[in-house]
Amino acid sequence: MDERTSPYRTFADLTHDQQDNLLAEVYARGASLAELTRLSGLSYSWLRRRLLKAGVELRSRPGPRESPVPPERLAEEYRAGASILTLAEAHGLYYKRVRELLLREGVELRPSTRAKPEAR
């Protein structure tokens, strides 16, 4: 083997400690956990555990983004009779996100009108 050539070919060829040091270094340079999972082949939870065990202080996740539609407007439209699904489709939001915003605004949700299976 040539002296200029590293004896390691892949991440898996590194020792456990070398892997942890490399992961910590790349994370410190700004890589996300998702990027490190793709690069290393480790699962998110396993990668996170290894970084914590290596003493790495993980960055906090960003908070939820501001809604593109003021929650007060969603609440007003819902109280005027629009359904959660209609609001979600009209404003390009997920059903769950609209529901969450309405609840935060203190809106009392109407019972679901989805068809329920008949009891036999």
C-alpha positions in Angstrom: 0.0 0.0 0.0 1.3 3.5 -0.9 2.1 5.8 2.1 -0.2 8.5 0.7 -3.2 6.2 0.6 -5.3 6.0 3.8 -5.8 2.5 5.1 -9.5 3.3 5.5 -11.9 3.1 2.6 -15.3 3.7 4.2 -16.9 5.0 7.4 -17.4 1.4 8.4 -13.7 0.7 8.2 -13.0 3.2 11.0 -12.9 2.2 14.7 -15.9 3.1 16.8 -14.0 5.9 18.5 -12.7 7.2 15.1 -16.3 7.2 13.8 -17.5 9.1 16.8 -14.7 11.7 16.5 -15.5 12.1 12.8 -19.2 12.5 13.4 -18.6 15.0 16.1 -16.2 17.0 13.9 -18.6 17.1 10.9 -21.5 18.0 13.2 -19.5 20.8 14.8 -18.9 22.2 11.2 -22.6 22.5 10.8 -23.9 19.2 9.4 -27.4 18.3 10.5 -28.3 15.0 12.1 -30.2 14.1 9.0 -27.1 14.7 6.8 -25.0 12.6 9.2 -27.5 9.7 9.1 -27.2 9.7 5.3 -23.4 9.9 5.3 -22.9 7.3 8.0 -25.7 4.9 7.4 -26.6 5.0 11.1 -30.2 5.5 12.2 -31.2 8.9 13.6 -31.7 7.6 17.1 -28.4 5.6 17.1 -26.5 8.6 15.7 -27.9 10.9 18.3 -27.1 8.5 21.1 -23.5 8.2 20.0 -23.0 11.9 19.7 -24.4 12.5 23.2 -22.2 9.7 24.6 -19.2 11.4 22.9 -20.0 14.6 24.8 -21.4 16.6 21.9 -23.8 19.3 22.8 -26.6 19.0 20.2 -28.1 22.1 18.7 -31.8 22.7 19.4 -34.3 22.2 16.7 -35.8 25.2 15.1 -39.3 26.1 16.4 -42.4 25.8 14.3 -42.5 28.3 11.5 -45.0 31.2 11.6 -48.2 30.4 9.8 -48.5 32.1 6.4 -52.1 32.8 7.4 -52.9 34.7 10.6 -54.4 32.2 13.1 -57.1 34.8 13.9 -58.2 34.7 10.2 -58.4 30.9 10.3 -60.5 31.2 13.5 -62.8 33.8 11.9 -63.3 31.6 8.8 -63.9 28.5 10.9 -66.5 30.3 13.0 -68.2 31.5 9.8 -68.7 27.9 8.8 -65.6 26.7 6.9 -64.4 23.2 7.8 -60.9 22.5 8.8 -60.3 20.6 5.6 -61.6 23.5 3.5 -59.3 25.9 5.4 -56.4 23.6 4.9 -57.0 23.3 1.2 -57.7 27.0 0.7 -54.5 28.2 2.5 -52.1 25.4 1.5 -51.8 24.0 5.0 -52.0 20.5 6.4 -55.3 19.6 8.2 -53.4 18.9 11.4 -51.7 22.3 11.3 -55.0 24.1 10.9 -56.6 22.2 13.7 -53.6 22.9 15.9 -53.8 26.7 15.1 -57.5 26.8 15.8 -57.1 25.1 19.2 -54.3 27.6 20.1 -56.7 30.4 19.3 -59.2 28.9 21.7 -61.7 27.9 19.1 -64.2 25.2 20.2 -64.2 22.6 17.4 -67.4 21.3 15.9 -68.1 17.6 15.9 -66.7 15.8 12.9 -69.2 15.3 10.1 -67.3 12.4 8.6 -69.4 9.4 8.0 -69.2 6.9 10.8 -69.7 3.2 10.2 -73.1 2.0 11.3 -73.3 -0.3 14.3 -74.7 -3.7 13.4 
